[in-house]
Amino acid sequence: MARNQRTYDNEYKAQAVKLAQEMGGAKAAKELGIPDGTIYCWVKAFKEGRLSASEASHTPKNALSLNDELIELRKRVKEQDKEIRRLKEENEFLEEASVFFAASRRKSAKNRD
């Protein structure tokens, strides 16, 4: 049986390692809702140099790009909400048309009999 395996980006892992160093691995894992073994592997990777702690720090340049990304994502959400509204209206229209034509077919079938 396959388990649902979540993936985490390096920034999240680095933040988790920092938290584990501050409060201990088990407490950090419980706080974040991840398995103890997972955070242990991340701490080990950090100690071995395979995971960089610098990925967990936000620089002004990084923060600016995150703000730009946030603005772009909000714009996309707004566009998608508009598209969803349009599709709902079309769907409602088509449902009403379907009911109308079904009733029309039934009426014409009765007239033929």
DSSP file with accessible surface (Angstrom, degrees, kcal/mol):
  #  RESIDUE AA STRUCTURE BP1 BP2  ACC     N-H-->O    O-->H-N    N-H-->O    O-->H-N    TCO  KAPPA ALPHA  PHI   PSI    X-CA   Y-CA   Z-CA
    1    1 A M              0   0  235      0, 0.0     2,-0.2     0, 0.0     0, 0.0   0.000 360.0 360.0 360.0 124.6    0.0    0.0    0.0
    2    2 A A        -     0   0   97      1,-0.0     2,-0.3     3,-0.0     0, 0.0  -0.564 360.0-139.9 -79.7 138.0    1.5    3.3   -1.1
    3    3 A R        -     0   0  228     -2,-0.2     2,-0.7     1,-0.0    -1,-0.0  -0.682  26.6-102.8 -93.0 152.3    1.7    6.1    1.4
    4    4 A N        -     0   0  165     -2,-0.3     2,-0.6     1,-0.0    -1,-0.0  -0.651  41.1-159.2 -72.2 116.4    0.9    9.7    0.5
    5    5 A Q        -     0   0  182     -2,-0.7     2,-0.2     2,-0.0    -1,-0.0  -0.893   0.8-152.9-105.8 119.0    4.4   11.2    0.3
    6    6 A R        -     0   0  144     -2,-0.6     2,-0.4     1,-0.0    -2,-0.0  -0.592   6.7-142.8 -87.0 150.7    4.6   15.0    0.7
    7    7 A T        -     0   0  136     -2,-0.2     2,-0.4     0, 0.0    -1,-0.0  -0.894  12.0-161.4-113.4 146.4    7.4   17.0   -0.9
    8    8 A Y        -     0   0   47     -2,-0.4     2,-0.1     3,-0.0    -2,-0.0  -0.969  17.0-123.5-126.6 142.3    9.0   20.0    0.8
    9    9 A D     >  -     0   0   97     -2,-0.4     4,-2.1     1,-0.1     5,-0.2  -0.355  32.4-106.6 -79.8 165.3   11.1   22.8   -0.8
   10   10 A N  H  > S+     0   0   74      1,-0.2     4,-2.6     2,-0.2     5,-0.2   0.829 118.2  57.7 -63.8 -31.9   14.6   23.5    0.4
   11   11 A E  H  > S+     0   0   55      2,-0.2     4,-2.4     1,-0.2    -1,-0.2   0.935 107.6  47.4 -64.3 -43.4   13.5   26.7    2.2
   12   12 A Y  H  > S+     0   0   74      1,-0.2     4,-2.5     2,-0.2    -2,-0.2   0.926 112.5  49.8 -62.7 -43.3   10.9   24.8    4.2
   13   13 A K  H  X S+     0   0   54     -4,-2.1     4,-2.5     2,-0.2    -2,-0.2   0.923 110.6  49.4 -61.8 -43.8   13.5   22.2    5.1
   14   14 A A  H  X S+     0   0    1     -4,-2.6     4,-2.3     1,-0.2    -1,-0.2   0.910 111.2  49.2 -64.2 -40.5   16.0   24.8    6.2
   15   15 A Q  H  X S+     0   0   82     -4,-2.4     4,-2.3     1,-0.2    -1,-0.2   0.909 110.8  51.0 -63.7 -40.2   13.4   26.5    8.3
   16   16 A A  H  X S+     0   0    2     -4,-2.5     4,-2.7     2,-0.2    -2,-0.2   0.899 108.7  51.2 -64.4 -39.7   12.6   23.2    9.9
   17   17 A V  H  X S+     0   0    2     -4,-2.5     4,-2.4     2,-0.2    -1,-0.2   0.926 109.2  50.4 -63.5 -43.6   16.3   22.5   10.6
   18   18 A K  H  X S+     0   0   71     -4,-2.3     4,-1.6     1,-0.2    -2,-0.2   0.927 112.1  47.6 -59.8 -42.9   16.6   25.9   12.3
   19   19 A L  H  X S+     0   0   44     -4,-2.3     4,-2.8     1,-0.2     5,-0.4   0.916 110.3  52.2 -64.0 -41.8   13.5   25.1   14.4
   20   20 A A  H  X S+     0   0    9     -4,-2.7     4,-2.1     1,-0.2    -1,-0.2   0.876 108.4  51.2 -63.4 -36.3   14.9   21.7   15.3
   21   21 A Q  H  < S+     0   0  109     -4,-2.4    -1,-0.2     1,-0.2    -2,-0.2   0.842 114.4  44.5 -69.5 -31.7   18.2   23.3   16.4
   22   22 A E  H  < S+     0   0  156     -4,-1.6    -2,-0.2    -5,-0.2    -1,-0.2   0.897 133.5  12.5 -78.5 -43.8   16.3   25.7   18.6
   23   23 A M  H  < S-     0   0   73     -4,-2.8     4,-0.3     1,-0.2    -3,-0.2   0.444 113.4 -91.4-118.0  -2.3   13.7   23.4   20.3
   24   24 A G     X  -     0   0   34     -4,-2.1     4,-2.3    -5,-0.4     5,-0.2   0.076  36.1 -91.5  99.9 148.0   14.9   19.9   19.5
   25   25 A G  H  > S+     0   0   31      1,-0.2     4,-2.7     2,-0.2     5,-0.2   0.895 120.1  48.3 -62.4 -46.5   14.1   17.5   16.6
   26   26 A A  H  > S+     0   0   62      1,-0.2     4,-2.4     2,-0.2    -1,-0.2   0.928 114.5  45.6 -64.5 -44.4   11.1   15.7   18.2
   27   27 A K  H  > S+     0   0  145     -4,-0.3     4,-2.7     2,-0.2    -1,-0.2   0.906 114.2  49.1 -64.9 -41.4    9.4   18.9   19.3
   28   28 A A  H  X S+     0   0    0     -4,-2.3     4,-2.5     2,-0.2    -2,-0.2   0.921 111.0  49.9 -64.2 -43.3   10.0   20.6   16.0
   29   29 A A  H  X>S+     0   0    0     -4,-2.7     5,-2.3     2,-0.2     4,-1.3   0.926 112.8  46.6 -61.5 -43.3    8.7   17.6   14.1
   30   30 A K  H  <5S+     0   0  181     -4,-2.4     3,-0.3     2,-0.2    -2,-0.2   0.927 112.4  50.5 -64.6 -43.1    5.6   17.5   16.3
   31   31 A E  H  <5S+     0   0  138     -4,-2.7    -2,-0.2     1,-0.2    -1,-0.2   0.892 116.9  40.1 -60.9 -40.3    5.1   21.3   15.8
   32   32 A L  H  <5S-     0   0   49     -4,-2.5    -1,-0.2    -5,-0.2    -2,-0.2   0.579 109.1-122.6 -87.5 -12.4    5.4   21.0   12.1
   33   33 A G  T  <5 +     0   0   52     -4,-1.3    -3,-0.2    -3,-0.3    -4,-0.1   0.860  68.6 125.7  74.0  34.9    3.4   17.8   11.8
   34   34 A I      < -     0   0    9     -5,-2.3    -1,-0.3    -6,-0.2    -2,-0.1  -0.882  67.9 -88.2-121.9 157.5    6.1   15.8   10.1
   35   35 A P     >  -     0   0   80      0, 0.0     4,-1.7     0, 0.0     3,-0.4  -0.289  30.8-124.6 -63.3 147.9    7.7   12.5   11.0
   36   36 A D  H  > S+     0   0   96      1,-0.2     4,-2.4     2,-0.2     5,-0.2   0.889 111.1  56.4 -57.7 -41.3   10.6   12.5   13.4
   37   37 A G  H  > S+     0   0   44      1,-0.2     4,-2.2     2,-0.2    -1,-0.2   0.846 102.9  55.1 -61.7 -34.9   12.7   10.6   10.9
   38   38 A T  H  > S+     0   0   43     -3,-0.4     4,-1.9     2,-0.2    -1,-0.2   0.951 110.7  42.5 -65.3 -48.8   12.1   13.2    8.2
   39   39 A I  H  X S+     0   0    3     -4,-1.7     4,-2.5     1,-0.2     5,-0.2   0.875 111.1  57.3 -68.4 -32.3   13.4   16.1   10.3
   40   40 A Y  H  X S+     0   0  152     -4,-2.4     4,-2.5     1,-0.2    -1,-0.2   0.929 106.8  48.9 -61.2 -43.7   16.3   13.9   11.5
   41   41 A C  H  X S+     0   0   73     -4,-2.2     4,-2.6     1,-0.2    -1,-0.2   0.880 110.9  50.4 -62.8 -39.0   17.3   13.4    7.8
   42   42 A W  H  X S+     0   0   23     -4,-1.9     4,-2.3     2,-0.2    -1,-0.2   0.907 110.3  48.6 -66.5 -41.6   17.1   17.1    7.1
   43   43 A V  H  X S+     0   0   24     -4,-2.5     4,-2.6     2,-0.2    -2,-0.2   0.926 112.5  49.5 -63.2 -42.1   19.3   17.9   10.2
   44   44 A K  H  X S+     0   0   95     -4,-2.5     4,-2.1     1,-0.2    -2,-0.2   0.925 110.2  50.0 -62.4 -44.1   21.8   15.3    9.0
   45   45 A A  H  <>S+     0   0   11     -4,-2.6     5,-2.5     1,-0.2     6,-1.1   0.890 110.2  51.5 -61.6 -37.9   21.8   16.7    5.5
   46   46 A F  H ><5S+     0   0   56     -4,-2.3     3,-1.1     4,-0.2    -2,-0.2   0.937 110.0  48.2 -63.8 -45.7   22.4   20.2    7.0
   47   47 A K  H 3<5S+     0   0  164     -4,-2.6    -1,-0.2     1,-0.3    -2,-0.2   0.843 112.2  49.4 -64.6 -32.5   25.4   18.9    9.0
   48   48 A E  T 3<5S-     0   0  105     -4,-2.1    -1,-0.3    -5,-0.2    -2,-0.2   0.475 117.3-113.8 -84.7  -5.3   26.8   17.2    6.0
   49   49 A G  T < 5S+     0   0   63     -3,-1.1    -3,-0.2    -4,-0.5    -2,-0.1   0.587  87.2 114.9  86.5   8.6   26.4   20.3    3.9
   50   50 A R  S   <S+     0   0  163     -5,-2.5     2,-0.4    -6,-0.2    -4,-0.2   0.613  75.8  48.7 -85.0 -11.9   23.8   19.0    1.5
   51   51 A L  S    S-     0   0    9     -6,-1.1     2,-0.4    -8,-0.1    -2,-0.2  -0.993  81.4-143.2-129.7 125.6   21.2   21.4    2.8
   52   52 A S    >   -     0   0   48     -2,-0.4     3,-0.8     1,-0.1     4,-0.1  -0.724   8.7-154.6 -94.4 133.9   22.1   25.1    3.1
   53   53 A A  G >  S+     0   0   30     -2,-0.4     3,-1.7     1,-0.2     4,-0.2   0.703  90.5  74.8 -74.9 -18.7   20.7   27.2    6.0
   54   54 A S  G >  S+     0   0   79      1,-0.3     3,-1.2     2,-0.2    -1,-0.2   0.747  82.5  68.5 -67.4 -19.0   21.1   30.3    3.8
   55   55 A E  G <  S+     0   0   73     -3,-0.8    -1,-0.3     1,-0.2    -2,-0.2   0.700  93.6  59.1 -70.6 -16.9   18.0   29.2    1.9
   56   56 A A  G <  S+     0   0    3     -3,-1.7     2,-0.4    -4,-0.1    -1,-0.2   0.517  90.0  85.0 -89.1  -6.6   15.9   29.9    5.0
   57   57 A S  S <  S-     0   0   52     -3,-1.2     2,-0.5    -4,-0.2     5,-0.1  -0.821  71.2-139.1-101.6 137.4   16.9   33.6    5.2
   58   58 A H        -     0   0   96     -2,-0.4    -2,-0.1     4,-0.1    -3,-0.0  -0.802  16.6-162.9 -93.8 127.9   15.0   36.2    3.3
   59   59 A T     >  -     0   0   69     -2,-0.5     4,-3.3     1,-0.1     5,-0.2  -0.644  35.2-106.6 -99.7 163.8   17.1   38.9    1.7
   60   60 A P  H  > S+     0   0  116      0, 0.0     4,-2.4     0, 0.0     5,-0.2   0.913 124.0  49.5 -56.8 -39.0   15.6   42.2    0.5
   61   61 A K  H  > S+     0   0  179      2,-0.2     4,-2.3     1,-0.2     5,-0.2   0.937 113.1  46.1 -64.4 -44.9   16.1   41.0   -3.1
   62   62 A N  H  > S+     0   0   45      1,-0.2     4,-2.4     2,-0.2    -1,-0.2   0.912 112.3  50.9 -63.5 -42.8   14.3   37.7   -2.3
   63   63 A A  H  X S+     0   0   47     -4,-3.3     4,-2.3     2,-0.2    -1,-0.2   0.895 109.4  51.1 -63.7 -38.6   11.5   39.6   -0.4
   64   64 A L  H  X S+     0   0  105     -4,-2.4     4,-2.5    -5,-0.2    -1,-0.2   0.931 110.8  47.4 -65.3 -43.6   11.0   41.9   -3.4
   65   65 A S  H  X S+     0   0   59     -4,-2.3     4,-2.4     1,-0.2    -1,-0.2   0.876 110.9  52.3 -67.4 -34.0   10.7   38.9   -5.8
   66   66 A L  H  X S+     0   0   63     -4,-2.4     4,-2.6     2,-0.2    -1,-0.2   0.902 109.3  50.1 -65.6 -38.5    8.3   37.2   -3.4
   67   67 A N  H  X S+     0   0   79     -4,-2.3     4,-2.6     2,-0.2    -2,-0.2   0.919 110.7  48.9 -65.4 -42.6    6.2   40.4   -3.3
   68   68 A D  H  X S+     0   0   91     -4,-2.5     4,-2.4     2,-0.2    -2,-0.2   0.911 112.1  49.2 -61.8 -41.5    6.2   40.5   -7.1
   69   69 A E  H  X S+     0   0  108     -4,-2.4     4,-2.9     2,-0.2    -2,-0.2   0.917 110.0  51.3 -64.6 -41.0    5.2   36.8   -7.2
   70   70 A L  H  X S+     0   0   71     -4,-2.6     4,-2.6     2,-0.2    -2,-0.2   0.925 110.0  49.2 -62.3 -43.4    2.4   37.5   -4.6
   71   71 A I  H  X S+     0   0   95     -4,-2.6     4,-2.1     1,-0.2    -1,-0.2   0.930 113.0  47.6 -61.6 -44.5    1.1   40.4   -6.7
   72   72 A E  H  X S+     0   0   92     -4,-2.4     4,-2.4     1,-0.2    -2,-0.2   0.910 111.9  49.7 -64.0 -42.1    1.1   38.2   -9.9
   73   73 A L  H  X S+     0   0   72     -4,-2.9     4,-2.6     2,-0.2    -1,-0.2   0.900 109.6  50.8 -65.8 -39.9   -0.6   35.3   -8.0
   74   74 A R  H  X S+     0   0  167     -4,-2.6     4,-2.3     2,-0.2    -1,-0.2   0.900 110.0  50.9 -63.5 -38.7   -3.3   37.6   -6.7
   75   75 A K  H  X S+     0   0  114     -4,-2.1     4,-2.3    -5,-0.2    -2,-0.2   0.926 110.9  48.2 -62.8 -44.5   -3.9   38.9  -10.2
   76   76 A R  H  X S+     0   0  119     -4,-2.4     4,-2.7     2,-0.2    -2,-0.2   0.892 110.0  51.8 -64.8 -39.5   -4.2   35.3  -11.5
   77   77 A V  H  X S+     0   0   73     -4,-2.6     4,-2.8     2,-0.2    -1,-0.2   0.922 109.3  50.5 -62.7 -42.1   -6.6   34.4   -8.7
   78   78 A K  H  X S+     0   0  162     -4,-2.3     4,-2.1     1,-0.2    -2,-0.2   0.927 112.1  46.9 -61.3 -44.8   -8.7   37.4   -9.6
   79   79 A E  H  X S+     0   0  107     -4,-2.3     4,-2.4     1,-0.2    -2,-0.2   0.902 112.8  49.6 -63.6 -40.4   -8.7   36.3  -13.3
   80   80 A Q  H  X S+     0   0  105     -4,-2.7     4,-2.7     2,-0.2    -2,-0.2   0.888 108.5  52.4 -68.4 -37.6   -9.6   32.8  -12.4
   81   81 A D  H  X S+     0   0   81     -4,-2.8     4,-2.4     2,-0.2    -1,-0.2   0.914 110.2  49.3 -61.8 -41.5  -12.4   33.9  -10.2
   82   82 A K  H  X S+     0   0  145     -4,-2.1     4,-2.3     2,-0.2    -2,-0.2   0.925 111.8  48.3 -63.0 -43.3  -13.8   35.9  -13.1
   83   83 A E  H  X S+     0   0   83     -4,-2.4     4,-2.8     1,-0.2    -2,-0.2   0.901 110.0  52.0 -65.0 -40.0  -13.5   32.9  -15.4
   84   84 A I  H  X S+     0   0   82     -4,-2.7     4,-2.5     2,-0.2    -1,-0.2   0.923 109.1  50.3 -63.0 -43.6  -15.2   30.6  -12.8
   85   85 A R  H  X S+     0   0  145     -4,-2.4     4,-2.3     2,-0.2    -2,-0.2   0.934 111.6  48.6 -58.9 -45.2  -18.1   33.1  -12.6
   86   86 A R  H  X S+     0   0   97     -4,-2.3     4,-2.5     1,-0.2    -2,-0.2   0.935 112.0  48.3 -61.9 -44.7  -18.4   33.1  -16.4
   87   87 A L  H  X S+     0   0   79     -4,-2.8     4,-2.7     1,-0.2    -1,-0.2   0.881 109.7  52.3 -65.6 -37.0  -18.3   29.3  -16.6
   88   88 A K  H  X S+     0   0  146     -4,-2.5     4,-2.6     2,-0.2    -1,-0.2   0.910 110.1  48.9 -63.7 -42.4  -21.0   29.0  -13.8
   89   89 A E  H  X S+     0   0  133     -4,-2.3     4,-2.5     2,-0.2    -2,-0.2   0.925 112.8  47.2 -63.2 -43.5  -23.2   31.4  -15.7
   90   90 A E  H  X S+     0   0   87     -4,-2.5     4,-2.7     2,-0.2    -2,-0.2   0.917 112.0  50.5 -63.3 -42.3  -22.7   29.5  -19.0
   91   91 A N  H  X S+     0   0   88     -4,-2.7     4,-2.4     2,-0.2    -2,-0.2   0.921 110.3  49.3 -62.4 -43.2  -23.4   26.2  -17.2
   92   92 A E  H  X S+     0   0  114     -4,-2.6     4,-2.4     1,-0.2    -2,-0.2   0.926 111.6  49.4 -62.0 -43.4  -26.6   27.5  -15.6
   93   93 A F  H  X S+     0   0  132     -4,-2.5     4,-2.7     1,-0.2    -2,-0.2   0.927 111.4  48.8 -61.2 -45.6  -27.7   28.8  -19.0
   94   94 A L  H  X S+     0   0  105     -4,-2.7     4,-2.5     2,-0.2    -1,-0.2   0.875 109.5  52.0 -65.5 -35.9  -27.0   25.4  -20.6
   95   95 A E  H  X S+     0   0  110     -4,-2.4     4,-2.2     2,-0.2    -1,-0.2   0.930 111.6  46.8 -64.5 -43.5  -28.9   23.6  -17.9
   96   96 A E  H  X S+     0   0  113     -4,-2.4     4,-2.4     1,-0.2    -2,-0.2   0.911 113.0  49.1 -64.7 -40.8  -31.9   25.8  -18.4
   97   97 A A  H  X S+     0   0   22     -4,-2.7     4,-3.0     2,-0.2     5,-0.3   0.903 109.0  53.2 -64.9 -39.3  -31.7   25.3  -22.2
   98   98 A S  H  X S+     0   0   76     -4,-2.5     4,-2.4     2,-0.2    -2,-0.2   0.924 109.7  47.6 -62.2 -43.5  -31.4   21.5  -21.7
   99   99 A V  H  X S+     0   0  100     -4,-2.2     4,-2.4     2,-0.2     5,-0.2   0.929 112.8  49.9 -62.8 -43.6  -34.6   21.5  -19.6
  100  100 A F  H  X S+     0   0  132     -4,-2.4     4,-2.4     1,-0.2    -2,-0.2   0.945 113.7  43.7 -61.0 -49.3  -36.4   23.7  -22.2
  101  101 A F  H  X S+     0   0  110     -4,-3.0     4,-2.5     2,-0.2    -1,-0.2   0.865 111.9  53.5 -69.5 -33.3  -35.4   21.5  -25.1
  102  102 A A  H  X S+     0   0   25     -4,-2.4     4,-2.2    -5,-0.3    -1,-0.2   0.933 111.5  45.9 -64.3 -43.1  -36.1   18.3  -23.2
  103  103 A A  H  X S+     0   0   46     -4,-2.4     4,-2.4     1,-0.2    -2,-0.2   0.901 111.5  52.6 -65.1 -39.3  -39.6   19.6  -22.5
  104  104 A S  H  X S+     0   0   58     -4,-2.4     4,-2.4    -5,-0.2    -2,-0.2   0.908 109.4  49.0 -63.0 -41.7  -40.0   20.7  -26.1
  105  105 A R  H  X S+     0   0  169     -4,-2.5     4,-2.3     2,-0.2    -2,-0.2   0.912 110.8  50.0 -64.2 -42.7  -39.1   17.2  -27.3
  106  106 A R  H  X S+     0   0  154     -4,-2.2     4,-2.0     2,-0.2    -2,-0.2   0.915 111.2  49.5 -61.6 -41.5  -41.5   15.5  -24.9
  107  107 A K  H  X S+     0   0  146     -4,-2.4     4,-1.8     1,-0.2    -2,-0.2   0.929 112.2  46.6 -65.1 -44.3  -44.3   17.9  -26.1
  108  108 A S  H  X S+     0   0   43     -4,-2.4     4,-1.2     1,-0.2    -1,-0.2   0.857 110.4  54.0 -68.5 -31.5  -43.6   17.2  -29.8
  109  109 A A  H  X S+     0   0   44     -4,-2.3     4,-1.2     1,-0.2    -1,-0.2   0.893 108.0  49.8 -68.4 -36.8  -43.4   13.4  -29.1
  110  110 A K  H  < S+     0   0  156     -4,-2.0     3,-0.2     1,-0.2    -2,-0.2   0.884 107.7  54.2 -66.6 -38.7  -46.9   13.6  -27.5
  111  111 A N  H  < S+     0   0  127     -4,-1.8    -1,-0.2     1,-0.2    -2,-0.2   0.803 105.3  53.7 -67.1 -29.1  -48.3   15.5  -30.5
  112  112 A R  H  <        0   0  200     -4,-1.2    -1,-0.2    -5,-0.1    -2,-0.2   0.812 360.0 360.0 -74.6 -30.7  -47.0   12.7  -32.9
  113  113 A D     <        0   0  170     -4,-1.2    -3,-0.1    -3,-0.2    -2,-0.0   0.515 360.0 360.0 -73.2 360.0  -48.8   10.0  -30.9
